[in-house]
Amino acid sequence: MASFKLSAMFSDLRGFWNQNVFSRNHYGSYVKVYAPKPDESSPAQLADRAKFKTVSEKWKTLTEAERIEWKIFSDGIIKKNIFGDPYIPSAFIIFMSCNQNLRLIGLPIIHSPNSNVYIGDIYSFKIDVSDPTPDFWFMDFTGQSVSSDCVYFVYGTPGISAGINYVQSQYRYIGYIPVSSADTYSFFPEYNVLFPAPVSGQKLFLKIRCVNYHSGISGPCIHNSIIIP
């Protein structure tokens, strides 16, 4: 799926043309290739859909007062789309995002937004794969200014060609680590559950998100990559 910006001649563009679907969501206008869904789904896809359904069903049970709370809460959140244009996400989107994050760390769904949204600042992280044994590869978060009320969500890609730089669709959730527990994270044991060890000459991409475990609010993604020696 690709996002695009319309010129001044067009205010909206939706529909189906030449095997492409044009539409719009909270992030702006987008186009995607029409592809009928396959009949079979992987166990991971089925599990993700079940988790999404569980949270979305909870939204339906909220009282009107609770939905208003989420509306007021979401109105104070400004995000940016891929072009840098600001937008305000809907109350439902924020409810889903916060609670999906909380469920990933084993916490219960919250019916009302939590006012503790402080995350702090994270500027970068280092990847160390200098040890010949992958079990000793680690990520280094030293020097960041992140709230102790947060956890790092860690995502990774399989080992890929060193010439590839766009890997957004290949990231998979690896696990999380409390900010207060350590400045380093030995990521390979969890990584190896999803992917085989990258070989010499391949590139490994990792990214992190800081998530406040009281509210479920998350900060921006920080990316880094390294070529395996």
Buried (B, 14 or more C-beta within 10 A) or exposed (E): EEBEEEEEEEEEBEEEEEEEBBBEEEBBBBBEEEEEEEEEEEEEEEEBEEBEEEBBEBBEEBEEEBBEBBBEBBEEBEBEBEEEEEBBBBBBBBBBBBBBBBBBBEEEBBBEBBEEBEBBEBEEBEBEBEEEEBEEBBBBBEEBEBBEBBBBBBBBBBBBEEEEEEBEEBBEBBBBBEBEEBEBBBBBEBBEEBBEBBEEEBBBBBBBBBBBBBBBBBBEEBBBBBEBE
